[in-house]
Amino acid sequence: MKFLKLTLIILFTISVASCSSDDDSSNPSSANISGIWQGESFDYTGTSTTEILGESITTSFVGETENINYTLTFSENPNEVIADGSYDVILTTTLEGQTTTQTVPGIDFLNSGSWELDGNTLTFIVDGEASEATIETLTDNLLVLVISDTQEINQQGVTASTMIDAVLTFTR
């Protein structure tokens, strides 16, 4: 259960740091991103390796969202992003050949903050911490953000490293 909580904390941190990249143009403009975006999906895969007392345990995971009810609202001057809503995750983990699936309900999407756009790099600044995202697609009606991130936590002799690849899709 502690491993699941650690994984969920890492996933939330990464969702705050969302990466995004633009396939439709090489330099998206802030005018294209301004407005209200409805969350359609937030699916991810990854691995988590925990080392304790010289033993290493690797877990793979897949998260698929359902009951999605969240929006991101981007405004300019000042560049603010307002996040609202939550979603459920169907989390499938595999550890030492054993696969388990559970539903994690009511996950808040992202804290509100500010944003900056530089080329395809979208930076969220939430509670003083910056997180970069790459825009894969940005059109009048579609925003696709791609995340590839690694997080490491060292606590009381335990090291946990999580690598995640995620795709967030929004429409308006």
N, C-alpha and C positions, 0 to 999 in steps of 0.2 A: 504494500500500500504506500509506503514511503517512496518507493521508486516511482510509482504512478504519480504521486504528488510532485516529485522532483521533475518528472517529464512534463507534467502539465504546466508547472512554473516556467520551465524553459520554453515550452511552446508559446505561452502567453508572452514572454519576453520577446521571442522572435516575432510574434504577430505584431507587437508594437514596433518592431524594427523592420517591418515589411519591406521587401525589395520589389522593385518594379522596373520593367523595360519596355520599350516601344517598338513594335514591328512595323507600324504603319508610317512612322516618320522618324528621322534620325534625331530630331530635336523637338520634342513636344513642347507646346507653349502652355503657360499657366492658364490662359483663357480656355484651353481645351479641358483642363482638369477641374476648373471651377464649377461648382454646383453640387447637387445631391446625387450620390451613387448608392444604389441598392446592392447589398451583398447577394451574390448568387451561389458562390461556393468558396470553400477554403479547405483544400485537400492537401495532405502532406504525407511524405514518407521520410524515414530516417532510421538512424541507429543510435543507440546509447550504450556506452561502455563504462562500467563502474569497476574501479579497482579498489580492493580493500584487503589488507594483510597479504599482499602479494598475489592475490587471486584476481582474475579479470573475468567479468561477466558481460557479454554483449547481448543486447536485446534489439530486435528490429521492430518497427512500428509503422502502422498506416492509420491515418486519421481521415475520416470522411465526414463532412458536415451534413446535418439535416435540421429541420425546423429553423431555418435561417431567417432571422428577423433583425438585420442590422443595416445601418447606413453610415457612410462617410460623407460629410459635407465640407467641401473645400471653399474657402472664401479668400479674397485678395484684399490687400491694403487695410489691415494687416493680413498676412498669410496665416490663416487659422484653419485647423481641421477639427471638426466636431464629430465624434464617434458616438453612436447610439445603438443600443440593442444587444442581442446575444444570439447564440446558436448552441446546438447540441453536437457532440462529436461521437461518432462510432469509432472507437479506438481498438484496433486489433494489434496485439503484441505477440511476438514470438520469442521465447526464451528457452534455450536448450531443447529445441524441437517441439516444445509445447506451445500451442497457440490459444490465446484467450481473446474474447471480444466482449467489450462492455460499452455502454452508452454513458457518456459524461454530459449531464444536462446543464443548461444555463450558463455557458461560458460567456463572459463579457468580451466584446471584440477588442477594443483598443481604448486607451485613455485619450482624451482630447488634448490638443497642443497646437504647435505651429508646424509649418512645412516650408521646404525650399525645393526648387526644381532646377537642376543643372544638367542639361542634355537629357539623357534617359534616367538619370539618378534622382530619385525622389527621397528627400530626407525628412523624416518625422522628428520633431523635437518635443518630447513628452517628459514632464517633470525634470527638465534640465539635461536629459540624456538624448543624444542624437542617434538615430538608427536609419541606415540607408536602405533603399529599395531600388530595384531596377524595373522600369516600365517595359513590359513585353509588347503590350498593345494599348493604344490610346486613340479612340475614334470618338465621334460625337455621342455614341451610345454604348461603348464598350471600353472598360479599363481592366487590364490583366496585369497583376503584379506577381513577380516571381521572386521567391526567397531561397537563397542558399546560405546557410549560416552554420557556424560551429560555436557552441557555448561550452565552457568548462567551469566546473565548480569544485573547489577543494574545501572540504570541511571535516574537521576532526579525523584526519588520516584517511578520508575517503575521497577519491577523485572520480568525478562523473563528467564524461565528455559526450556531448550530443551533437550529431550532425543532422541537419534537416534540409529537405528540399520541399518547398511549398508553392502552390499556385492559388492566388486569390482572384476571383472574377467578380466584377461589378458591372451593373448596367444602369442606364437611366432612360 
